[in-house]
């Protein structure tokens, strides 16, 4: 068996050993170690074919390392533990606030409708027509809730995929991150919130809302 055949057999043996120890959860860092170990055995005189194999193995190791650095720069842990849960909470808050607002609108329209029951004439008829239009328009809440629900499901699917990616690539800590490129927009730059003075006021989320007892305490 030539050197190339020996290397192939050695590579297969190392991979089989990894699978026996890890099952199907072999991390790419471990594959990198196998490749680098094989590269270390290729010394002395080698043929053109073996030189080509050496280059391919070296390219594979470099590709794996570069992929790890690029993924680490995306801070997948932060996406999973911070950004996705935050986005999901915001969407849930939108659905909740929309439901409350719709309920208030319907209550007010019902009151108007009761008042109109005692009125007659063209003006009253026109108001009844508008009340009907309001009832029909309030269907937007169901449609909005369904569509936001689909977005939430998509975010949870992305979260599952990120978990799988982290499992494959192993622990990608701060030390493995590549030097930041000042011209390159990071995930935080893309999803950063609008400044407070540019944000429209609206119902606060449960975590951000000021409790009534805190307000009362100011006057004690």
LOKEBA-116015 format. One record per atom (N, C-alpha, C): atom name; x, y, z. Coordinates in steps of 0.2 Angstrom, whole numbers. Example, Ala and Ser with C-alpha at 12.3 -4.5 7.8 and 13.67 -1.06 7.14 Angstrom:
BEGIN
+----+-------+-------+-------+
!  a !  east ! north !    up !
+----+-------+-------+-------+
!  N !    66 !   -28 !    39 !
! CA !    62 !   -22 !    39 !
!  C !    66 !   -16 !    39 !
!  N !    64 !   -11 !    35 !
! CA !    68 !    -5 !    36 !
!  C !    64 !     0 !    39 !
+----+-------+-------+-------+
REM end
This chain:
BEGIN
+----+-------+-------+-------+
!  a !  east ! north !    up !
+----+-------+-------+-------+
!  N !     4 !    -6 !     0 !
! CA !     0 !     0 !     0 !
!  C !     4 !     6 !     0 !
!  N !     3 !    11 !    -5 !
! CA !     7 !    17 !    -5 !
!  C !     5 !    22 !     1 !
!  N !     9 !    27 !     1 !
! CA !     8 !    32 !     6 !
!  C !     1 !    35 !     6 !
!  N !    -2 !    36 !     0 !
! CA !    -8 !    39 !     0 !
!  C !   -13 !    34 !     3 !
!  N !   -12 !    28 !     1 !
! CA !   -17 !    23 !     4 !
!  C !   -16 !    22 !    11 !
!  N !   -10 !    23 !    14 !
! CA !    -9 !    22 !    21 !
!  C !   -13 !    28 !    24 !
!  N !   -12 !    34 !    21 !
! CA !   -15 !    40 !    24 !
!  C !   -23 !    39 !    24 !
!  N !   -26 !    37 !    19 !
! CA !   -33 !    36 !    18 !
!  C !   -35 !    31 !    24 !
!  N !   -31 !    25 !    25 !
! CA !   -33 !    20 !    30 !
!  C !   -33 !    23 !    37 !
!  N !   -27 !    27 !    38 !
! CA !   -26 !    31 !    44 !
!  C !   -32 !    35 !    46 !
!  N !   -34 !    39 !    41 !
! CA !   -39 !    44 !    41 !
!  C !   -46 !    41 !    43 !
!  N !   -47 !    35 !    40 !
! CA !   -53 !    31 !    41 !
!  C !   -53 !    28 !    48 !
!  N !   -48 !    26 !    50 !
! CA !   -47 !    23 !    57 !
!  C !   -48 !    28 !    62 !
!  N !   -45 !    34 !    61 !
! CA !   -46 !    40 !    66 !
!  C !   -54 !    42 !    66 !
!  N !   -57 !    42 !    61 !
! CA !   -64 !    44 !    60 !
!  C !   -68 !    39 !    64 !
!  N !   -67 !    33 !    62 !
! CA !   -71 !    27 !    65 !
!  C !   -70 !    27 !    73 !
!  N !   -64 !    29 !    75 !
! CA !   -63 !    29 !    83 !
!  C !   -67 !    35 !    86 !
!  N !   -67 !    41 !    82 !
! CA !   -71 !    46 !    84 !
!  C !   -78 !    45 !    85 !
!  N !   -81 !    41 !    80 !
! CA !   -88 !    39 !    80 !
!  C !   -89 !    35 !    85 !
!  N !   -85 !    30 !    86 !
! CA !   -86 !    25 !    92 !
!  C !   -86 !    29 !    99 !
!  N !   -82 !    34 !    99 !
! CA !   -82 !    38 !   106 !
!  C !   -88 !    43 !   106 !
!  N !   -89 !    46 !   101 !
! CA !   -94 !    52 !   101 !
!  C !  -101 !    50 !    98 !
!  N !  -101 !    45 !    94 !
! CA !  -107 !    43 !    91 !
!  C !  -107 !    48 !    84 !
!  N !  -113 !    51 !    83 !
! CA !  -114 !    55 !    77 !
!  C !  -112 !    63 !    79 !
!  N !  -111 !    64 !    86 !
! CA !  -110 !    71 !    88 !
!  C !  -102 !    72 !    88 !
!  N !   -99 !    71 !    82 !
! CA !   -92 !    73 !    82 !
!  C !   -91 !    80 !    80 !
!  N !   -88 !    84 !    84 !
! CA !   -87 !    91 !    83 !
!  C !   -82 !    92 !    77 !
!  N !   -82 !    98 !    74 !
! CA !   -78 !   100 !    68 !
!  C !   -71 !   101 !    71 !
!  N !   -70 !   103 !    77 !
! CA !   -64 !   104 !    80 !
!  C !   -60 !    98 !    81 !
!  N !   -64 !    92 !    82 !
! CA !   -60 !    86 !    82 !
!  C !   -58 !    83 !    76 !
!  N !   -62 !    85 !    71 !
! CA !   -60 !    83 !    64 !
!  C !   -54 !    87 !    62 !
!  N !   -54 !    93 !    64 !
! CA !   -48 !    98 !    62 !
!  C !   -42 !    94 !    66 !
!  N !   -42 !    92 !    72 !
! CA !   -37 !    89 !    75 !
!  C !   -34 !    83 !    71 !
!  N !   -39 !    79 !    69 !
! CA !   -37 !    73 !    65 !
!  C !   -33 !    75 !    59 !
!  N !   -36 !    80 !    55 !
! CA !   -33 !    82 !    49 !
!  C !   -26 !    85 !    50 !
!  N !   -25 !    89 !    56 !
! CA !   -18 !    91 !    57 !
!  C !   -14 !    86 !    60 !
!  N !   -16 !    81 !    63 !
! CA !   -12 !    75 !    65 !
!  C !    -9 !    71 !    59 !
!  N !   -14 !    71 !    54 !
! CA !   -12 !    67 !    48 !
!  C !    -7 !    71 !    44 !
!  N !    -8 !    78 !    44 !
! CA !    -3 !    82 !    41 !
!  C !     4 !    81 !    44 !
!  N !     4 !    81 !    50 !
! CA !    10 !    80 !    54 !
!  C !    14 !    74 !    52 !
!  N !    11 !    69 !    50 !
! CA !    14 !    62 !    48 !
!  C !    17 !    62 !    41 !
!  N !    15 !    68 !    37 !
! CA !    18 !    68 !    30 !
!  C !    24 !    72 !    30 !
!  N !    29 !    68 !    31 !
! CA !    36 !    72 !    31 !
!  C !    40 !    67 !    26 !
!  N !    46 !    70 !    24 !
! CA !    51 !    67 !    20 !
!  C !    48 !    67 !    13 !
!  N !    51 !    63 !     8 !
! CA !    50 !    64 !     1 !
!  C !    43 !    61 !     0 !
!  N !    39 !    65 !    -4 !
! CA !    32 !    63 !    -6 !
!  C !    31 !    64 !   -13 !
!  N !    27 !    60 !   -16 !
! CA !    25 !    60 !   -23 !
!  C !    21 !    66 !   -25 !
!  N !    19 !    67 !   -32 !
! CA !    15 !    73 !   -34 !
!  C !     8 !    71 !   -31 !
!  N !     6 !    65 !   -32 !
! CA !    -1 !    64 !   -29 !
!  C !    -2 !    65 !   -22 !
!  N !     3 !    63 !   -18 !
! CA !     3 !    64 !   -11 !
!  C !     4 !    71 !    -9 !
!  N !     8 !    75 !   -13 !
! CA !     8 !    82 !   -12 !
!  C !     1 !    85 !   -13 !
!  N !    -3 !    83 !   -18 !
! CA !    -9 !    85 !   -19 !
!  C !   -14 !    84 !   -13 !
!  N !   -13 !    78 !   -11 !
! CA !   -17 !    76 !    -5 !
!  C !   -16 !    80 !     1 !
!  N !    -9 !    81 !     2 !
! CA !    -7 !    86 !     7 !
!  C !   -10 !    93 !     7 !
!  N !   -10 !    95 !     1 !
! CA !   -14 !   102 !     0 !
!  C !   -21 !   102 !     1 !
!  N !   -24 !    96 !    -1 !
! CA !   -31 !    96 !     0 !
!  C !   -33 !    95 !     8 !
!  N !   -29 !    91 !    11 !
! CA !   -30 !    91 !    19 !
!  C !   -29 !    98 !    22 !
!  N !   -23 !   101 !    20 !
! CA !   -22 !   107 !    23 !
!  C !   -27 !   112 !    21 !
!  N !   -30 !   112 !    15 !
! CA !   -36 !   117 !    14 !
!  C !   -42 !   115 !    18 !
!  N !   -43 !   109 !    19 !
! CA !   -49 !   107 !    23 !
!  C !   -48 !   109 !    30 !
!  N !   -42 !   109 !    33 !
! CA !   -41 !   111 !    40 !
!  C !   -42 !   119 !    40 !
!  N !   -39 !   122 !    35 !
! CA !   -40 !   130 !    35 !
!  C !   -47 !   132 !    34 !
!  N !   -51 !   128 !    30 !
! CA !   -58 !   130 !    29 !
!  C !   -62 !   129 !    36 !
!  N !   -61 !   123 !    39 !
! CA !   -64 !   122 !    45 !
!  C !   -63 !   128 !    50 !
!  N !   -56 !   129 !    51 !
! CA !   -55 !   135 !    56 !
!  C !   -58 !   141 !    54 !
!  N !   -58 !   143 !    48 !
! CA !   -61 !   149 !    45 !
!  C !   -68 !   149 !    47 !
!  N !   -71 !   144 !    45 !
! CA !   -79 !   144 !    47 !
!  C !   -80 !   145 !    54 !
!  N !   -76 !   142 !    58 !
! CA !   -77 !   142 !    65 !
!  C !   -76 !   150 !    67 !
!  N !   -71 !   153 !    65 !
! CA !   -70 !   160 !    67 !
!  C !   -76 !   164 !    64 !
!  N !   -78 !   163 !    58 !
! CA !   -84 !   167 !    55 !
!  C !   -90 !   166 !    59 !
!  N !   -91 !   160 !    61 !
! CA !   -98 !   159 !    65 !
!  C !   -97 !   162 !    72 !
!  N !   -91 !   161 !    75 !
! CA !   -90 !   164 !    82 !
!  C !   -91 !   172 !    82 !
!  N !   -89 !   175 !    76 !
! CA !   -90 !   182 !    75 !
!  C !   -97 !   184 !    76 !
!  N !  -102 !   179 !    73 !
! CA !  -109 !   181 !    74 !
!  C !  -112 !   180 !    81 !
!  N !  -108 !   178 !    85 !
! CA !  -110 !   177 !    92 !
!  C !  -116 !   173 !    93 !
!  N !  -116 !   167 !    90 !
! CA !  -122 !   163 !    90 !
!  C !  -125 !   162 !    97 !
!  N !  -121 !   162 !   102 !
! CA !  -124 !   161 !   109 !
!  C !  -129 !   167 !   111 !
!  N !  -126 !   173 !   109 !
! CA !  -130 !   179 !   110 !
!  C !  -137 !   179 !   106 !
!  N !  -136 !   176 !   100 !
! CA !  -142 !   176 !    96 !
!  C !  -147 !   172 !    99 !
!  N !  -145 !   166 !   102 !
! CA !  -150 !   161 !   105 !
!  C !  -152 !   163 !   111 !
!  N !  -148 !   166 !   115 !
! CA !  -150 !   167 !   122 !
!  C !  -153 !   175 !   123 !
!  N !  -151 !   179 !   119 !
! CA !  -153 !   186 !   120 !
!  C !  -158 !   189 !   114 !
!  N !  -155 !   189 !   108 !
! CA !  -159 !   192 !   102 !
!  C !  -165 !   188 !   101 !
!  N !  -165 !   182 !   100 !
! CA !  -171 !   178 !    98 !
!  C !  -177 !   178 !   104 !
!  N !  -175 !   177 !   110 !
! CA !  -180 !   178 !   115 !
!  C !  -183 !   185 !   116 !
!  N !  -178 !   190 !   115 !
! CA !  -181 !   197 !   115 !
!  C !  -186 !   198 !   110 !
!  N !  -184 !   196 !   104 !
! CA !  -188 !   197 !    98 !
!  C !  -195 !   193 !    99 !
!  N !  -195 !   187 !   102 !
! CA !  -201 !   184 !   103 !
!  C !  -205 !   187 !   108 !
!  N !  -202 !   190 !   113 !
! CA !  -206 !   193 !   119 !
!  C !  -209 !   200 !   116 !
!  N !  -205 !   203 !   111 !
! CA !  -208 !   209 !   108 !
!  C !  -214 !   207 !   104 !
!  N !  -214 !   202 !   100 !
! CA !  -219 !   200 !    96 !
!  C !  -225 !   198 !   100 !
!  N !  -224 !   194 !   106 !
! CA !  -229 !   192 !   110 !
!  C !  -233 !   198 !   113 !
!  N !  -229 !   203 !   115 !
! CA !  -232 !   209 !   118 !
!  C !  -236 !   213 !   113 !
!  N !  -234 !   213 !   106 !
! CA !  -238 !   216 !   101 !
!  C !  -245 !   212 !   100 !
!  N !  -245 !   206 !   100 !
! CA !  -251 !   202 !   100 !
!  C !  -255 !   204 !   106 !
!  N !  -252 !   204 !   112 !
! CA !  -256 !   205 !   118 !
!  C !  -259 !   212 !   118 !
!  N !  -255 !   217 !   116 !
! CA !  -258 !   224 !   116 !
!  C !  -263 !   225 !   110 !
!  N !  -262 !   221 !   105 !
! CA !  -267 !   222 !   100 !
!  C !  -274 !   219 !   102 !
!  N !  -274 !   213 !   106 !
! CA !  -280 !   210 !   108 !
!  C !  -283 !   215 !   113 !
!  N !  -279 !   218 !   117 !
! CA !  -282 !   223 !   122 !
!  C !  -286 !   229 !   118 !
!  N !  -282 !   231 !   113 !
! CA !  -284 !   237 !   110 !
!  C !  -291 !   235 !   106 !
!  N !  -291 !   229 !   103 !
! CA !  -297 !   227 !    99 !
!  C !  -303 !   226 !   104 !
!  N !  -301 !   223 !   109 !
! CA !  -307 !   222 !   114 !
!  C !  -310 !   229 !   116 !
!  N !  -306 !   234 !   118 !
! CA !  -308 !   241 !   119 !
!  C !  -312 !   244 !   114 !
!  N !  -310 !   243 !   108 !
! CA !  -313 !   246 !   102 !
!  C !  -320 !   243 !   101 !
!  N !  -320 !   236 !   102 !
! CA !  -327 !   233 !   102 !
!  C !  -332 !   235 !   107 !
!  N !  -329 !   236 !   113 !
! CA !  -333 !   238 !   119 !
!  C !  -336 !   245 !   117 !
!  N !  -332 !   249 !   115 !
! CA !  -334 !   256 !   113 !
!  C !  -339 !   256 !   108 !
!  N !  -338 !   252 !   102 !
! CA !  -343 !   251 !    97 !
!  C !  -350 !   249 !    99 !
!  N !  -349 !   244 !   104 !
! CA !  -355 !   241 !   106 !
!  C !  -359 !   246 !   110 !
!  N !  -356 !   250 !   114 !
! CA !  -359 !   256 !   117 !
!  C !  -363 !   260 !   112 !
!  N !  -359 !   262 !   107 !
! CA !  -362 !   267 !   102 !
!  C !  -368 !   263 !    99 !
!  N !  -367 !   257 !    97 !
! CA !  -373 !   253 !    94 !
!  C !  -379 !   253 !    99 !
!  N !  -378 !   253 !   105 !
! CA !  -384 !   253 !   110 !
!  C !  -387 !   260 !   110 !
!  N !  -383 !   265 !   109 !
! CA !  -386 !   272 !   109 !
!  C !  -390 !   273 !   103 !
!  N !  -387 !   270 !    97 !
! CA !  -391 !   271 !    91 !
!  C !  -397 !   267 !    90 !
!  N !  -398 !   262 !    95 !
! CA !  -405 !   258 !    95 !
!  C !  -411 !   263 !    96 !
!  N !  -409 !   268 !   100 !
! CA !  -415 !   273 !   102 !
!  C !  -415 !   279 !    97 !
!  N !  -411 !   279 !    92 !
! CA !  -411 !   284 !    87 !
!  C !  -414 !   282 !    80 !
!  N !  -417 !   287 !    76 !
! CA !  -419 !   285 !    70 !
!  C !  -417 !   291 !    65 !
!  N !  -418 !   290 !    59 !
! CA !  -416 !   295 !    54 !
!  C !  -410 !   293 !    50 !
!  N !  -409 !   297 !    45 !
! CA !  -403 !   296 !    40 !
!  C !  -397 !   296 !    44 !
!  N !  -396 !   300 !    48 !
! CA !  -389 !   301 !    52 !
!  C !  -388 !   295 !    56 !
!  N !  -393 !   292 !    59 !
! CA !  -392 !   286 !    63 !
!  C !  -391 !   280 !    59 !
!  N !  -394 !   280 !    53 !
! CA !  -393 !   274 !    48 !
!  C !  -385 !   274 !    46 !
!  N !  -383 !   280 !    44 !
! CA !  -376 !   281 !    42 !
!  C !  -371 !   279 !    48 !
!  N !  -373 !   281 !    54 !
! CA !  -368 !   279 !    59 !
!  C !  -368 !   271 !    60 !
!  N !  -374 !   268 !    59 !
! CA !  -375 !   261 !    60 !
!  C !  -370 !   257 !    55 !
!  N !  -370 !   260 !    49 !
! CA !  -366 !   258 !    43 !
!  C !  -358 !   258 !    45 !
!  N !  -357 !   264 !    48 !
! CA !  -350 !   265 !    51 !
!  C !  -348 !   260 !    56 !
!  N !  -353 !   258 !    61 !
! CA !  -352 !   254 !    66 !
!  C !  -350 !   247 !    63 !
!  N !  -354 !   245 !    58 !
! CA !  -353 !   239 !    54 !
!  C !  -346 !   238 !    51 !
!  N !  -344 !   244 !    49 !
! CA !  -337 !   244 !    46 !
!  C !  -332 !   243 !    51 !
!  N !  -333 !   246 !    57 !
! CA !  -328 !   245 !    62 !
!  C !  -328 !   238 !    64 !
!  N !  -334 !   235 !    65 !
! CA !  -334 !   228 !    67 !
!  C !  -330 !   223 !    62 !
!  N !  -331 !   225 !    55 !
! CA !  -327 !   221 !    50 !
!  C !  -320 !   222 !    51 !
!  N !  -318 !   229 !    52 !
! CA !  -311 !   230 !    52 !
!  C !  -307 !   227 !    58 !
!  N !  -311 !   226 !    63 !
! CA !  -307 !   223 !    69 !
!  C !  -305 !   216 !    68 !
!  N !  -307 !   213 !    62 !
! CA !  -304 !   206 !    60 !
!  C !  -297 !   206 !    59 !
!  N !  -294 !   212 !    59 !
! CA !  -287 !   213 !    58 !
!  C !  -283 !   209 !    63 !
!  N !  -286 !   210 !    69 !
! CA !  -282 !   207 !    75 !
!  C !  -281 !   199 !    74 !
!  N !  -286 !   196 !    72 !
! CA !  -285 !   188 !    71 !
!  C !  -279 !   187 !    65 !
!  N !  -280 !   191 !    60 !
! CA !  -275 !   190 !    55 !
!  C !  -268 !   192 !    57 !
!  N !  -267 !   197 !    61 !
! CA !  -261 !   200 !    64 !
!  C !  -258 !   194 !    68 !
!  N !  -262 !   192 !    73 !
! CA !  -260 !   187 !    78 !
!  C !  -258 !   180 !    74 !
!  N !  -261 !   178 !    69 !
! CA !  -259 !   172 !    65 !
!  C !  -252 !   173 !    62 !
!  N !  -251 !   179 !    59 !
! CA !  -245 !   180 !    55 !
!  C !  -239 !   181 !    60 !
!  N !  -240 !   185 !    65 !
! CA !  -235 !   185 !    70 !
!  C !  -233 !   178 !    73 !
!  N !  -238 !   174 !    74 !
! CA !  -237 !   167 !    77 !
!  C !  -233 !   164 !    72 !
!  N !  -233 !   165 !    65 !
! CA !  -229 !   161 !    61 !
!  C !  -222 !   164 !    61 !
!  N !  -221 !   170 !    63 !
! CA !  -214 !   173 !    63 !
!  C !  -211 !   170 !    70 !
!  N !  -215 !   170 !    75 !
! CA !  -212 !   167 !    81 !
!  C !  -210 !   159 !    80 !
!  N !  -214 !   156 !    76 !
! CA !  -212 !   149 !    75 !
!  C !  -206 !   148 !    71 !
!  N !  -205 !   153 !    66 !
! CA !  -199 !   154 !    62 !
!  C !  -193 !   155 !    66 !
!  N !  -194 !   160 !    71 !
! CA !  -188 !   161 !    76 !
!  C !  -186 !   155 !    80 !
!  N !  -191 !   152 !    82 !
! CA !  -190 !   146 !    86 !
!  C !  -186 !   140 !    82 !
!  N !  -188 !   140 !    76 !
! CA !  -184 !   135 !    71 !
!  C !  -177 !   137 !    70 !
!  N !  -176 !   144 !    69 !
! CA !  -169 !   146 !    69 !
!  C !  -165 !   145 !    75 !
!  N !  -169 !   146 !    81 !
! CA !  -165 !   144 !    87 !
!  C !  -163 !   137 !    88 !
!  N !  -167 !   132 !    85 !
! CA !  -165 !   125 !    85 !
!  C !  -159 !   124 !    81 !
!  N !  -159 !   127 !    75 !
! CA !  -154 !   127 !    70 !
!  C !  -147 !   129 !    73 !
!  N !  -148 !   135 !    77 !
! CA !  -142 !   138 !    80 !
!  C !  -139 !   133 !    85 !
!  N !  -144 !   130 !    89 !
! CA !  -142 !   125 !    94 !
!  C !  -138 !   120 !    91 !
!  N !  -140 !   117 !    85 !
! CA !  -137 !   112 !    82 !
!  C !  -130 !   114 !    79 !
!  N !  -130 !   120 !    77 !
! CA !  -123 !   123 !    74 !
!  C !  -118 !   123 !    80 !
!  N !  -120 !   126 !    86 !
! CA !  -116 !   126 !    91 !
!  C !  -114 !   119 !    93 !
!  N !  -118 !   114 !    93 !
! CA !  -116 !   108 !    95 !
!  C !  -111 !   105 !    91 !
!  N !  -111 !   106 !    84 !
! CA !  -107 !   104 !    79 !
!  C !  -100 !   107 !    80 !
!  N !  -100 !   114 !    81 !
! CA !   -94 !   118 !    81 !
!  C !   -91 !   118 !    88 !
!  N !   -94 !   116 !    93 !
! CA !   -91 !   115 !   100 !
!  C !   -91 !   122 !   103 !
!  N !   -87 !   123 !   108 !
! CA !   -87 !   129 !   112 !
!  C !   -83 !   135 !   108 !
!  N !   -86 !   140 !   106 !
! CA !   -83 !   145 !   102 !
!  C !   -83 !   151 !   106 !
!  N !   -78 !   152 !   110 !
! CA !   -78 !   157 !   115 !
!  C !   -75 !   163 !   112 !
!  N !   -74 !   169 !   116 !
! CA !   -71 !   175 !   114 !
!  C !   -64 !   174 !   111 !
!  N !   -60 !   169 !   114 !
! CA !   -53 !   169 !   112 !
!  C !   -53 !   167 !   104 !
!  N !   -58 !   163 !   102 !
! CA !   -58 !   161 !    95 !
!  C !   -60 !   166 !    90 !
!  N !   -63 !   171 !    92 !
! CA !   -65 !   176 !    87 !
!  C !   -60 !   179 !    83 !
!  N !   -61 !   181 !    77 !
! CA !   -57 !   184 !    73 !
!  C !   -57 !   191 !    75 !
!  N !   -51 !   195 !    73 !
! CA !   -51 !   202 !    75 !
!  C !   -57 !   206 !    71 !
!  N !   -60 !   210 !    74 !
! CA !   -66 !   213 !    71 !
!  C !   -64 !   218 !    66 !
!  N !   -68 !   218 !    60 !
! CA !   -67 !   223 !    55 !
!  C !   -71 !   229 !    56 !
!  N !   -68 !   235 !    57 !
! CA !   -72 !   241 !    58 !
!  C !   -77 !   242 !    53 !
!  N !   -76 !   240 !    47 !
! CA !   -81 !   242 !    42 !
!  C !   -86 !   237 !    41 !
!  N !   -86 !   231 !    45 !
! CA !   -90 !   226 !    44 !
!  C !   -96 !   226 !    50 !
!  N !  -102 !   226 !    48 !
! CA !  -108 !   227 !    52 !
!  C !  -109 !   220 !    56 !
!  N !  -109 !   221 !    62 !
! CA !  -110 !   215 !    66 !
!  C !  -118 !   214 !    67 !
!  N !  -119 !   208 !    70 !
! CA !  -126 !   206 !    72 !
!  C !  -130 !   212 !    76 !
!  N !  -126 !   214 !    81 !
! CA !  -129 !   219 !    85 !
!  C !  -130 !   226 !    82 !
!  N !  -126 !   227 !    77 !
! CA !  -127 !   233 !    73 !
!  C !  -133 !   233 !    69 !
!  N !  -135 !   227 !    66 !
! CA !  -141 !   226 !    62 !
!  C !  -147 !   226 !    66 !
!  N !  -147 !   223 !    72 !
! CA !  -153 !   222 !    76 !
!  C !  -153 !   227 !    82 !
!  N !  -149 !   232 !    82 !
! CA !  -149 !   237 !    87 !
!  C !  -155 !   241 !    87 !
!  N !  -158 !   243 !    93 !
! CA !  -164 !   246 !    93 !
!  C !  -163 !   254 !    92 !
!  N !  -169 !   257 !    90 !
! CA !  -169 !   264 !    88 !
!  C !  -168 !   268 !    95 !
!  N !  -165 !   273 !    94 !
! CA !  -164 !   278 !   101 !
!  C !  -170 !   279 !   104 !
!  N !  -170 !   280 !   110 !
! CA !  -177 !   282 !   114 !
!  C !  -180 !   288 !   111 !
!  N !  -177 !   293 !   109 !
! CA !  -180 !   299 !   106 !
!  C !  -183 !   298 !   100 !
!  N !  -182 !   292 !    96 !
! CA !  -185 !   291 !    90 !
!  C !  -190 !   285 !    90 !
!  N !  -191 !   283 !    96 !
! CA !  -196 !   277 !    97 !
!  C !  -203 !   280 !    99 !
!  N !  -208 !   278 !    96 !
! CA !  -215 !   280 !    97 !
!  C !  -217 !   277 !   104 !
!  N !  -220 !   281 !   108 !
! CA !  -223 !   279 !   114 !
!  C !  -228 !   274 !   113 !
!  N !  -229 !   269 !   117 !
! CA !  -234 !   264 !   117 !
!  C !  -234 !   260 !   124 !
!  N !  -238 !   255 !   124 !
! CA !  -239 !   251 !   130 !
!  C !  -232 !   248 !   132 !
!  N !  -230 !   248 !   138 !
! CA !  -224 !   245 !   140 !
!  C !  -225 !   237 !   141 !
!  N !  -219 !   234 !   139 !
! CA !  -220 !   227 !   141 !
!  C !  -220 !   225 !   148 !
!  N !  -222 !   219 !   150 !
! CA !  -223 !   218 !   157 !
!  C !  -216 !   219 !   161 !
!  N !  -211 !   218 !   158 !
! CA !  -204 !   219 !   162 !
!  C !  -202 !   226 !   162 !
!  N !  -204 !   230 !   157 !
! CA !  -203 !   237 !   157 !
!  C !  -208 !   242 !   161 !
!  N !  -214 !   239 !   162 !
! CA !  -219 !   243 !   164 !
!  C !  -218 !   245 !   171 !
!  N !  -220 !   251 !   173 !
! CA !  -219 !   254 !   180 !
!  C !  -225 !   251 !   184 !
!  N !  -224 !   248 !   190 !
! CA !  -229 !   245 !   194 !
!  C !  -233 !   250 !   197 !
!  N !  -239 !   250 !   198 !
! CA !  -244 !   255 !   202 !
!  C !  -241 !   256 !   209 !
!  N !  -239 !   250 !   212 !
! CA !  -237 !   251 !   219 !
!  C !  -231 !   255 !   220 !
!  N !  -226 !   255 !   214 !
! CA !  -220 !   259 !   214 !
!  C !  -222 !   267 !   214 !
!  N !  -227 !   268 !   210 !
! CA !  -230 !   275 !   209 !
!  C !  -233 !   277 !   216 !
!  N !  -237 !   273 !   219 !
! CA !  -240 !   275 !   225 !
!  C !  -235 !   276 !   231 !
!  N !  -229 !   272 !   231 !
! CA !  -224 !   273 !   236 !
!  C !  -221 !   280 !   236 !
!  N !  -221 !   283 !   230 !
! CA !  -219 !   290 !   229 !
!  C !  -223 !   295 !   233 !
!  N !  -229 !   294 !   235 !
! CA !  -233 !   298 !   238 !
!  C !  -234 !   297 !   245 !
!  N !  -231 !   291 !   248 !
! CA !  -231 !   289 !   255 !
!  C !  -227 !   294 !   259 !
+----+-------+-------+-------+
REM end
